[in-house]
Amino acid sequence: MSTLLWILAVILVVAGVLALFRRQILWGVVLIIVGLLVGPGGVSIFS
């Protein structure tokens, strides 16, 4: 489960960075924050 959360977090952060490059600032920031919260290194919302 931890590996799955880590992969999901990486996907969210990468999508957030790509959104920032497309000048979608709010959406990019939201995706990055959610990615950091979901990831095992952050405050996981599933534990």
PyMOL Python script that loads the backbone (N, CA, C, O; Angstrom):
from pymol import cmd

cmd.read_pdbstr("""\
ATOM      1  N   MET A   1       0.833  -1.200   0.000  1.00  0.00           N
ATOM      2  CA  MET A   1       0.000   0.000   0.000  1.00  0.00           C
ATOM      3  C   MET A   1       0.870   1.253   0.000  1.00  0.00           C
ATOM      4  O   MET A   1       0.536   2.249  -0.642  1.00  0.00           O
ATOM      5  N   SER A   2       1.974   1.200   0.715  1.00  0.00           N
ATOM      6  CA  SER A   2       2.862   2.345   0.786  1.00  0.00           C
ATOM      7  C   SER A   2       3.438   2.682  -0.586  1.00  0.00           C
ATOM      8  O   SER A   2       3.558   3.855  -0.942  1.00  0.00           O
ATOM      9  N   THR A   3       3.789   1.666  -1.346  1.00  0.00           N
ATOM     10  CA  THR A   3       4.330   1.889  -2.687  1.00  0.00           C
ATOM     11  C   THR A   3       3.289   2.529  -3.590  1.00  0.00           C
ATOM     12  O   THR A   3       3.604   3.422  -4.377  1.00  0.00           O
ATOM     13  N   LEU A   4       2.062   2.076  -3.476  1.00  0.00           N
ATOM     14  CA  LEU A   4       0.981   2.634  -4.290  1.00  0.00           C
ATOM     15  C   LEU A   4       0.760   4.106  -3.961  1.00  0.00           C
ATOM     16  O   LEU A   4       0.570   4.920  -4.865  1.00  0.00           O
ATOM     17  N   LEU A   5       0.781   4.455  -2.681  1.00  0.00           N
ATOM     18  CA  LEU A   5       0.611   5.850  -2.275  1.00  0.00           C
ATOM     19  C   LEU A   5       1.773   6.704  -2.769  1.00  0.00           C
ATOM     20  O   LEU A   5       1.582   7.850  -3.176  1.00  0.00           O
ATOM     21  N   TRP A   6       2.985   6.138  -2.730  1.00  0.00           N
ATOM     22  CA  TRP A   6       4.152   6.878  -3.180  1.00  0.00           C
ATOM     23  C   TRP A   6       4.057   7.175  -4.674  1.00  0.00           C
ATOM     24  O   TRP A   6       4.368   8.282  -5.113  1.00  0.00           O
ATOM     25  N   ILE A   7       3.629   6.186  -5.450  1.00  0.00           N
ATOM     26  CA  ILE A   7       3.475   6.369  -6.894  1.00  0.00           C
ATOM     27  C   ILE A   7       2.390   7.407  -7.181  1.00  0.00           C
ATOM     28  O   ILE A   7       2.562   8.264  -8.048  1.00  0.00           O
ATOM     29  N   LEU A   8       1.281   7.329  -6.458  1.00  0.00           N
ATOM     30  CA  LEU A   8       0.200   8.300  -6.634  1.00  0.00           C
ATOM     31  C   LEU A   8       0.687   9.713  -6.299  1.00  0.00           C
ATOM     32  O   LEU A   8       0.355  10.669  -7.000  1.00  0.00           O
ATOM     33  N   ALA A   9       1.467   9.841  -5.235  1.00  0.00           N
ATOM     34  CA  ALA A   9       1.990  11.146  -4.840  1.00  0.00           C
ATOM     35  C   ALA A   9       2.917  11.706  -5.918  1.00  0.00           C
ATOM     36  O   ALA A   9       2.857  12.896  -6.228  1.00  0.00           O
ATOM     37  N   VAL A  10       3.765  10.868  -6.485  1.00  0.00           N
ATOM     38  CA  VAL A  10       4.679  11.323  -7.541  1.00  0.00           C
ATOM     39  C   VAL A  10       3.887  11.793  -8.760  1.00  0.00           C
ATOM     40  O   VAL A  10       4.209  12.823  -9.352  1.00  0.00           O
ATOM     41  N   ILE A  11       2.861  11.045  -9.130  1.00  0.00           N
ATOM     42  CA  ILE A  11       2.037  11.425 -10.280  1.00  0.00           C
ATOM     43  C   ILE A  11       1.353  12.771 -10.032  1.00  0.00           C
ATOM     44  O   ILE A  11       1.302  13.619 -10.924  1.00  0.00           O
ATOM     45  N   LEU A  12       0.834  12.962  -8.834  1.00  0.00           N
ATOM     46  CA  LEU A  12       0.164  14.228  -8.518  1.00  0.00           C
ATOM     47  C   LEU A  12       1.124  15.401  -8.550  1.00  0.00           C
ATOM     48  O   LEU A  12       0.790  16.464  -9.073  1.00  0.00           O
ATOM     49  N   VAL A  13       2.322  15.218  -7.993  1.00  0.00           N
ATOM     50  CA  VAL A  13       3.291  16.314  -7.978  1.00  0.00           C
ATOM     51  C   VAL A  13       3.762  16.643  -9.393  1.00  0.00           C
ATOM     52  O   VAL A  13       3.894  17.815  -9.744  1.00  0.00           O
ATOM     53  N   VAL A  14       4.016  15.616 -10.206  1.00  0.00           N
ATOM     54  CA  VAL A  14       4.436  15.862 -11.588  1.00  0.00           C
ATOM     55  C   VAL A  14       3.323  16.569 -12.362  1.00  0.00           C
ATOM     56  O   VAL A  14       3.592  17.488 -13.136  1.00  0.00           O
ATOM     57  N   ALA A  15       2.084  16.148 -12.158  1.00  0.00           N
ATOM     58  CA  ALA A  15       0.960  16.813 -12.826  1.00  0.00           C
ATOM     59  C   ALA A  15       0.843  18.268 -12.361  1.00  0.00           C
ATOM     60  O   ALA A  15       0.509  19.151 -13.151  1.00  0.00           O
ATOM     61  N   GLY A  16       1.116  18.509 -11.093  1.00  0.00           N
ATOM     62  CA  GLY A  16       1.084  19.880 -10.572  1.00  0.00           C
ATOM     63  C   GLY A  16       2.160  20.749 -11.189  1.00  0.00           C
ATOM     64  O   GLY A  16       1.907  21.906 -11.523  1.00  0.00           O
ATOM     65  N   VAL A  17       3.364  20.204 -11.344  1.00  0.00           N
ATOM     66  CA  VAL A  17       4.453  20.962 -11.958  1.00  0.00           C
ATOM     67  C   VAL A  17       4.126  21.255 -13.424  1.00  0.00           C
ATOM     68  O   VAL A  17       4.375  22.358 -13.911  1.00  0.00           O
ATOM     69  N   LEU A  18       3.569  20.268 -14.123  1.00  0.00           N
ATOM     70  CA  LEU A  18       3.186  20.487 -15.520  1.00  0.00           C
ATOM     71  C   LEU A  18       2.099  21.551 -15.626  1.00  0.00           C
ATOM     72  O   LEU A  18       2.106  22.358 -16.556  1.00  0.00           O
ATOM     73  N   ALA A  19       1.162  21.554 -14.672  1.00  0.00           N
ATOM     74  CA  ALA A  19       0.115  22.577 -14.677  1.00  0.00           C
ATOM     75  C   ALA A  19       0.716  23.964 -14.443  1.00  0.00           C
ATOM     76  O   ALA A  19       0.253  24.948 -15.021  1.00  0.00           O
ATOM     77  N   LEU A  20       1.744  24.043 -13.599  1.00  0.00           N
ATOM     78  CA  LEU A  20       2.407  25.331 -13.386  1.00  0.00           C
ATOM     79  C   LEU A  20       3.069  25.822 -14.665  1.00  0.00           C
ATOM     80  O   LEU A  20       3.026  27.015 -14.966  1.00  0.00           O
ATOM     81  N   PHE A  21       3.678  24.916 -15.419  1.00  0.00           N
ATOM     82  CA  PHE A  21       4.303  25.299 -16.678  1.00  0.00           C
ATOM     83  C   PHE A  21       3.267  25.766 -17.703  1.00  0.00           C
ATOM     84  O   PHE A  21       3.581  26.567 -18.584  1.00  0.00           O
ATOM     85  N   ARG A  22       2.034  25.265 -17.588  1.00  0.00           N
ATOM     86  CA  ARG A  22       0.972  25.697 -18.503  1.00  0.00           C
ATOM     87  C   ARG A  22       0.245  26.929 -17.971  1.00  0.00           C
ATOM     88  O   ARG A  22      -0.805  27.305 -18.491  1.00  0.00           O
ATOM     89  N   ARG A  23       0.796  27.548 -16.949  1.00  0.00           N
ATOM     90  CA  ARG A  23       0.280  28.769 -16.318  1.00  0.00           C
ATOM     91  C   ARG A  23      -1.062  28.570 -15.637  1.00  0.00           C
ATOM     92  O   ARG A  23      -1.863  29.501 -15.546  1.00  0.00           O
ATOM     93  N   GLN A  24      -1.307  27.365 -15.161  1.00  0.00           N
ATOM     94  CA  GLN A  24      -2.497  27.100 -14.354  1.00  0.00           C
ATOM     95  C   GLN A  24      -2.033  27.028 -12.895  1.00  0.00           C
ATOM     96  O   GLN A  24      -1.911  25.952 -12.310  1.00  0.00           O
ATOM     97  N   ILE A  25      -1.782  28.198 -12.339  1.00  0.00           N
ATOM     98  CA  ILE A  25      -1.102  28.306 -11.049  1.00  0.00           C
ATOM     99  C   ILE A  25      -1.889  27.631  -9.927  1.00  0.00           C
ATOM    100  O   ILE A  25      -1.342  26.809  -9.190  1.00  0.00           O
ATOM    101  N   LEU A  26      -3.162  27.974  -9.797  1.00  0.00           N
ATOM    102  CA  LEU A  26      -3.962  27.446  -8.687  1.00  0.00           C
ATOM    103  C   LEU A  26      -4.059  25.923  -8.748  1.00  0.00           C
ATOM    104  O   LEU A  26      -3.858  25.243  -7.742  1.00  0.00           O
ATOM    105  N   TRP A  27      -4.370  25.389  -9.938  1.00  0.00           N
ATOM    106  CA  TRP A  27      -4.513  23.941 -10.103  1.00  0.00           C
ATOM    107  C   TRP A  27      -3.188  23.246  -9.817  1.00  0.00           C
ATOM    108  O   TRP A  27      -3.171  22.189  -9.185  1.00  0.00           O
ATOM    109  N   GLY A  28      -2.079  23.823 -10.271  1.00  0.00           N
ATOM    110  CA  GLY A  28      -0.761  23.243 -10.043  1.00  0.00           C
ATOM    111  C   GLY A  28      -0.410  23.188  -8.571  1.00  0.00           C
ATOM    112  O   GLY A  28       0.099  22.178  -8.086  1.00  0.00           O
ATOM    113  N   VAL A  29      -0.679  24.275  -7.855  1.00  0.00           N
ATOM    114  CA  VAL A  29      -0.374  24.324  -6.426  1.00  0.00           C
ATOM    115  C   VAL A  29      -1.223  23.313  -5.660  1.00  0.00           C
ATOM    116  O   VAL A  29      -0.729  22.641  -4.754  1.00  0.00           O
ATOM    117  N   VAL A  30      -2.497  23.207  -6.025  1.00  0.00           N
ATOM    118  CA  VAL A  30      -3.387  22.248  -5.359  1.00  0.00           C
ATOM    119  C   VAL A  30      -2.892  20.817  -5.577  1.00  0.00           C
ATOM    120  O   VAL A  30      -2.854  20.023  -4.637  1.00  0.00           O
ATOM    121  N   LEU A  31      -2.515  20.489  -6.807  1.00  0.00           N
ATOM    122  CA  LEU A  31      -2.028  19.132  -7.084  1.00  0.00           C
ATOM    123  C   LEU A  31      -0.747  18.824  -6.325  1.00  0.00           C
ATOM    124  O   LEU A  31      -0.583  17.715  -5.816  1.00  0.00           O
ATOM    125  N   ILE A  32       0.159  19.787  -6.242  1.00  0.00           N
ATOM    126  CA  ILE A  32       1.416  19.568  -5.522  1.00  0.00           C
ATOM    127  C   ILE A  32       1.144  19.357  -4.034  1.00  0.00           C
ATOM    128  O   ILE A  32       1.725  18.462  -3.421  1.00  0.00           O
ATOM    129  N   ILE A  33       0.274  20.168  -3.453  1.00  0.00           N
ATOM    130  CA  ILE A  33      -0.029  20.040  -2.020  1.00  0.00           C
ATOM    131  C   ILE A  33      -0.698  18.704  -1.732  1.00  0.00           C
ATOM    132  O   ILE A  33      -0.352  18.036  -0.757  1.00  0.00           O
ATOM    133  N   VAL A  34      -1.657  18.304  -2.573  1.00  0.00           N
ATOM    134  CA  VAL A  34      -2.331  17.016  -2.372  1.00  0.00           C
ATOM    135  C   VAL A  34      -1.334  15.872  -2.530  1.00  0.00           C
ATOM    136  O   VAL A  34      -1.385  14.894  -1.784  1.00  0.00           O
ATOM    137  N   GLY A  35      -0.430  15.992  -3.499  1.00  0.00           N
ATOM    138  CA  GLY A  35       0.599  14.971  -3.684  1.00  0.00           C
ATOM    139  C   GLY A  35       1.498  14.837  -2.470  1.00  0.00           C
ATOM    140  O   GLY A  35       1.871  13.728  -2.089  1.00  0.00           O
ATOM    141  N   LEU A  36       1.844  15.951  -1.866  1.00  0.00           N
ATOM    142  CA  LEU A  36       2.686  15.904  -0.666  1.00  0.00           C
ATOM    143  C   LEU A  36       1.926  15.343   0.533  1.00  0.00           C
ATOM    144  O   LEU A  36       2.522  14.690   1.389  1.00  0.00           O
ATOM    145  N   LEU A  37       0.632  15.588   0.604  1.00  0.00           N
ATOM    146  CA  LEU A  37      -0.161  15.051   1.718  1.00  0.00           C
ATOM    147  C   LEU A  37      -0.398  13.554   1.590  1.00  0.00           C
ATOM    148  O   LEU A  37      -0.439  12.844   2.595  1.00  0.00           O
ATOM    149  N   VAL A  38      -0.555  13.069   0.361  1.00  0.00           N
ATOM    150  CA  VAL A  38      -0.846  11.659   0.141  1.00  0.00           C
ATOM    151  C   VAL A  38       0.398  10.810   0.308  1.00  0.00           C
ATOM    152  O   VAL A  38       0.311   9.673   0.771  1.00  0.00           O
ATOM    153  N   GLY A  39       1.539  11.336  -0.055  1.00  0.00           N
ATOM    154  CA  GLY A  39       2.777  10.562  -0.061  1.00  0.00           C
ATOM    155  C   GLY A  39       3.172  10.062   1.315  1.00  0.00           C
ATOM    156  O   GLY A  39       2.873  10.699   2.325  1.00  0.00           O
ATOM    157  N   PRO A  40       3.843   8.925   1.355  1.00  0.00           N
ATOM    158  CA  PRO A  40       4.277   8.350   2.626  1.00  0.00           C
ATOM    159  C   PRO A  40       5.258   9.246   3.367  1.00  0.00           C
ATOM    160  O   PRO A  40       5.354   9.168   4.591  1.00  0.00           O
ATOM    161  N   GLY A  41       5.983  10.090   2.656  1.00  0.00           N
ATOM    162  CA  GLY A  41       6.932  10.984   3.301  1.00  0.00           C
ATOM    163  C   GLY A  41       6.234  12.154   3.980  1.00  0.00           C
ATOM    164  O   GLY A  41       6.794  12.777   4.882  1.00  0.00           O
ATOM    165  N   GLY A  42       5.016  12.452   3.551  1.00  0.00           N
ATOM    166  CA  GLY A  42       4.250  13.554   4.125  1.00  0.00           C
ATOM    167  C   GLY A  42       3.267  13.057   5.164  1.00  0.00           C
ATOM    168  O   GLY A  42       3.437  11.983   5.741  1.00  0.00           O
ATOM    169  N   VAL A  43       2.261  13.837   5.389  1.00  0.00           N
ATOM    170  CA  VAL A  43       1.209  13.455   6.314  1.00  0.00           C
ATOM    171  C   VAL A  43       0.176  12.678   5.517  1.00  0.00           C
ATOM    172  O   VAL A  43      -0.681  13.268   4.859  1.00  0.00           O
ATOM    173  N   SER A  44       0.254  11.365   5.576  1.00  0.00           N
ATOM    174  CA  SER A  44      -0.637  10.549   4.762  1.00  0.00           C
ATOM    175  C   SER A  44      -2.047  10.622   5.309  1.00  0.00           C
ATOM    176  O   SER A  44      -2.273  10.435   6.504  1.00  0.00           O
ATOM    177  N   ILE A  45      -2.996  10.897   4.422  1.00  0.00           N
ATOM    178  CA  ILE A  45      -4.393  11.007   4.857  1.00  0.00           C
ATOM    179  C   ILE A  45      -5.027   9.640   5.046  1.00  0.00           C
ATOM    180  O   ILE A  45      -6.162   9.543   5.513  1.00  0.00           O
ATOM    181  N   PHE A  46      -4.295   8.564   4.682  1.00  0.00           N
ATOM    182  CA  PHE A  46      -4.835   7.229   4.811  1.00  0.00           C
ATOM    183  C   PHE A  46      -4.345   6.494   6.049  1.00  0.00           C
ATOM    184  O   PHE A  46      -4.666   5.321   6.238  1.00  0.00           O
ATOM    185  N   SER A  47      -3.571   7.168   6.897  1.00  0.00           N
ATOM    186  CA  SER A  47      -3.075   6.460   8.090  1.00  0.00           C
ATOM    187  C   SER A  47      -3.492   7.170   9.364  1.00  0.00           C
ATOM    188  O   SER A  47      -3.163   6.716  10.460  1.00  0.00           O
TER     189      SER A  47
END
""", "prot")
cmd.dss("prot")
cmd.show_as("cartoon", "prot")
cmd.util.cbc("prot")
cmd.orient("prot")
